[in-house]
Amino acid sequence: MLHIGIMGGTFDPIHLGHIQLAEHALNEVYLDRILFMPNHTPWMKRNRDILAIEHRLNMVRLAIEDNPAFELSLVEIEAAGDSYTYQTLETLKENFPKETQLYFIVGADSLFNMEDWVHPELILQNAVILAAVREGRDKEALHEQKERLIELFGGEIRLLSMEQVDISSTRIREEFYQSQDVKEMLPKKVAEYITQNHLYQNEV
């Protein structure tokens, strides 16, 4: 059986928190590989300007190129329009062999808003959810929410033992040109790409 992890996101920009979470999930759950899947138009972020797809794809390629278990997926980009996780998982189910198990990797915050996602029952039907514990979150509340979601929608949710790295893409966009600390939150090649292409200057 294939065990495939999925890291979805805007990746605006991709940062070390994404990479470290993926590496931890890969090793803790013994995944065969992880698909990094940039959104086309995330429905929850319609009211924010998002960096052009070309740049976001290039940054993901640079961030993951040294790990053979990491792979860029264009499923949501090629689908165009609004990105809905349940549709993406259904597409992947059709494309992979029948015995493939999908794992959808999220930060802990996602567990607390998953009821607002479109068709959460289909998400949990088609993938095991792997959630990282976010620093500062009440772990008891996290376990209670996990059990609540399973009771509501079925499926399986696992909490990863690693504490989620507290890195904010918003902070990176806003402070990239002012803070060396922020640059160190990024893979080196991604930081260089942002500088070379003068990205996020309008965030200053």
C-alpha positions in Angstrom: 0.0 0.0 0.0 1.2 3.5 -0.8 1.1 6.1 2.0 1.0 9.6 0.5 1.1 12.8 2.5 -0.4 16.0 1.2 0.8 19.5 2.2 -1.7 22.0 0.8 -1.4 25.7 1.1 -1.0 29.1 -0.5 2.8 28.9 0.1 3.0 32.7 0.0 5.8 32.0 0.7 6.7 28.5 1.6 8.8 28.5 4.8 10.8 26.3 7.2 7.7 25.6 9.2 6.1 23.9 6.2 9.3 21.9 5.5 9.8 20.8 9.1 6.2 19.7 9.5 6.4 17.7 6.3 9.7 16.0 7.4 8.3 15.1 10.7 5.1 13.6 9.2 7.2 11.7 6.7 9.2 10.0 9.4 6.6 9.6 12.2 3.9 8.1 10.0 6.3 6.3 7.6 5.0 8.0 4.5 6.3 7.0 1.1 6.3 10.6 -0.2 4.7 14.0 0.4 3.0 16.1 -2.3 3.3 19.8 -1.9 0.2 21.2 -3.4 -0.1 25.0 -3.9 -3.6 26.3 -4.0 -4.9 28.1 -7.1 -7.4 30.4 -5.5 -8.1 29.4 -1.8 -11.7 30.2 -1.1 -10.9 31.3 2.4 -8.4 34.0 1.1 -10.4 35.6 -1.7 -10.1 39.0 -0.1 -6.3 39.1 -0.1 -3.9 39.7 -2.9 -1.9 36.5 -3.4 1.5 36.3 -5.2 1.4 35.1 -8.8 1.3 31.3 -9.2 4.6 31.3 -11.1 6.5 32.7 -8.2 4.8 30.5 -5.6 5.5 27.3 -7.7 9.2 28.4 -8.2 9.6 28.9 -4.4 8.1 25.4 -3.7 10.4 23.8 -6.2 13.5 25.4 -4.6 12.4 24.5 -1.1 11.9 20.8 -1.7 14.4 20.0 -4.4 16.9 18.4 -2.0 14.5 15.9 -0.6 13.6 13.0 -3.0 10.5 12.1 -0.9 9.0 15.6 -1.6 7.2 16.2 -4.8 5.4 19.3 -6.3 1.8 18.6 -7.3 -0.1 20.8 -9.7 -3.5 19.2 -9.1 -5.1 22.3 -7.7 -3.3 24.7 -10.0 -4.4 22.8 -13.1 -8.0 22.6 -11.7 -8.0 26.4 -11.6 -10.7 28.4 -9.9 -11.5 28.1 -6.2 -9.6 25.4 -4.3 -11.6 23.0 -2.2 -9.8 20.2 -0.3 -12.6 17.7 -0.6 -12.4 18.0 -4.4 -8.7 17.7 -4.4 -8.8 14.5 -2.4 -11.4 13.0 -4.6 -9.2 13.7 -7.7 -6.2 12.1 -6.0 -8.2 9.1 -5.1 -9.0 8.6 -8.7 -5.4 9.1 -9.9 -3.7 6.8 -7.4 -4.0 3.0 -7.1 -7.0 1.9 -5.2 -5.0 0.7 -2.1 -3.3 4.1 -1.6 -3.9 5.8 1.8 -3.9 9.6 1.7 -2.8 11.7 4.7 -3.7 15.4 4.8 -1.2 17.4 6.9 -2.4 20.5 8.7 -1.5 22.8 11.6 -3.5 22.4 14.8 -5.5 25.6 14.1 -7.1 23.9 11.2 -8.8 21.4 13.5 -10.6 24.3 15.2 -12.1 25.6 11.9 -12.5 22.4 10.0 -16.3 22.4 10.6 -16.4 25.5 8.4 -14.6 23.9 5.5 -16.7 22.7 2.5 -17.7 19.1 3.0 -15.5 18.1 6.0 -17.2 14.7 6.0 -15.8 14.0 2.6 -12.3 15.2 3.6 -12.3 12.8 6.6 -13.7 10.0 4.4 -10.9 10.3 1.9 -7.8 11.0 4.1 -6.4 10.6 7.5 -5.8 14.0 9.0 -2.3 14.6 10.5 -2.3 17.7 12.8 0.7 19.3 14.4 0.4 20.7 17.9 0.7 24.5 17.8 2.8 26.2 20.6 0.5 27.9 23.0 -2.5 25.8 22.2 -4.3 23.9 25.0 -3.5 20.3 24.3 -6.5 19.1 26.2 -8.7 21.3 24.0 -7.0 19.9 20.9 -7.7 16.4 21.9 -11.4 17.3 22.6 -11.7 18.9 19.2 -10.2 15.9 17.6 -12.7 13.6 19.2 -15.6 16.0 18.4 -14.7 16.0 14.7 -14.5 12.3 14.6 -17.9 12.0 16.3 -19.4 14.5 13.8 -17.8 13.3 10.6 -16.1 9.9 11.2 -12.7 9.1 9.8 -9.3 9.3 11.5 -7.3 12.2 13.0 -3.8 11.8 14.4 -1.9 14.4 16.4 1.7 14.5 15.5 4.1 14.5 18.4 6.1 17.4 17.0 5.1 20.9 18.1 4.2 23.0 15.1 6.9 25.6 14.4 5.5 29.1 15.0 6.3 30.8 11.7 4.0 33.2 10.0 3.9 33.8 6.2 2.2 37.1 7.0 5.1 38.2 9.1 7.6 37.1 6.5 5.8 39.1 3.8 5.6 42.2 6.0 9.1 42.1 7.5 11.3 40.4 4.9 13.3 43.5 4.0 13.6 44.7 7.6 14.5 41.6 9.6 17.3 39.1 9.2 15.4 36.9 11.7 12.5 36.7 9.2 14.8 35.7 6.3 16.1 32.8 8.5 12.5 31.4 8.7 12.9 30.5 5.0 14.9 27.9 3.1 18.0 29.8 1.9 17.2 29.4 -1.8 13.7 30.8 -1.2 15.0 33.8 0.6 17.4 34.4 -2.3 14.6 34.0 -4.8 12.5 36.6 -3.0 15.4 39.1 -3.0 16.3 38.5 -6.7 12.7 39.0 -7.9 11.9 41.9 -5.5 8.9 40.1 -4.1 6.7 41.4 -1.2 8.1 45.0 -1.5 4.5 46.2 -1.6 4.0 44.7 1.8 6.5 47.2 3.4 
